[in-house]
Amino acid sequence: PAVLAEDAGTKVLCFNFTNLNFTDQDATLLVKSLPTSLEALTISLRFNPGFGDDGCSILMKGLPENLQEFQISFDGLTGVTGLGFATIVSNLPRKLEHLFLDIPFLDMAEI
């Protein structure tokens, strides 16, 4: 896959996939194309029922090692359950300094 941004120092990327039918398979393509120099990443995945726990795992395991800030937004209208939430918080890049989780409409009893 093509790299989304040339790896000549790209440090910040933001993606809004809200209501665009982003799936777990799309997560594979996304992480393969992230530049290794990336330090901050924002992803909005609200209203994407095809994105679920497997997508969370793929995303987290594919994040660049140097990532310092990660913002992710998903909601109860995705396929993310407590397992996906646990995958996110247990697979953070080791240099991460800031994690922002925006999870409106998610039933916290499921987590």
N, C-alpha and C positions, 0 to 999 in steps of 0.2 A: 504493500500500500504506500501511497505517497505520503510524505510528511506534511502535516497541515501547515507548518510554518518552518521555514528554513532554520536549521539548528545552528545558526550563527549568532546565538545570544538571545533568542526569544525567551522571555521570562514570564510573561503573563498571557493567558488565553481565557476567554469567556465563551461559553456555548449556551444557547437557549433552545433546547429541544422540546419545549412545552407544546404538548398537543400535536406532535409530529410523528407519532407512531415509532419512537425510538425503541429498539428491542435489545435483548441480551446479546444478540449477534452483532448489532451495531456497536455495542460496547467494545467488542473485540477489535473491530476496525479502528475505533477511536483511539484506544490505548496504544495500538501499534504505530499510530501516526503522530503521537505526541513527541515534541522535541525533548531531548535529554537535558537541555539547559533550563527547562521549565521550573519556575519557582512558585507560581501562583496559578491555580486553576479553579474556575467557576463553571458549574454545570447545573442547568435547570432541566429536570426530567418530569415535571408535573403533567398529569393527565396522559400518561403513557402506560397503558395496561400491559404492553408487551415487555416492559422492563421490570425485572423481578430480582429475586435473591441471587440467581446465577449471574445476572448482570452486575450486581454489587460486587460479587466475588471477582469477576473478570476485571472490573474497573479498578478495584483496590490492589489487586496483584500486579496490574500493569502500570501503575503510576510511576513517574520518574523518581528516582532515589533522592534527588535534590529538592523535591517539592517541599516548600515551607508553609504554604497556605492553600487550603482546600475548602471550597464551598460547594455543597451539593444540596439541591432542593428536589424533593419528591413528595408524594402525598398518598393518601389512601386509595387513589384511583390508579396507582401503579400496582404491580404484582409484588412489591416489597413487603415482607413480613418481618417479624422479630428476628428471624435468621439473617436476613439481609442487613438489618440494622446492626446486629452483632458482628457480622462480617466487616462492616465499615469500621467500627470502633476497635476491632482487634487486628486489623491489617493496615494500620497507618504507616506511611513512610517514616523512617527513623529520624529524618531531619525536620519533620513537620512541627511547626510552631503554633499554627492557628487552624482550627477546624470549626467550620460553621455548618451546622445542620439545620435546614429549613424543611420541616416536615408537617405542614398544615394538613388537617383533615385525616391524619393517621390515627387510628385507634390505639392509644398508648397501652391499653390493656393487652394488646397482642404482642407488645414488646416486653 
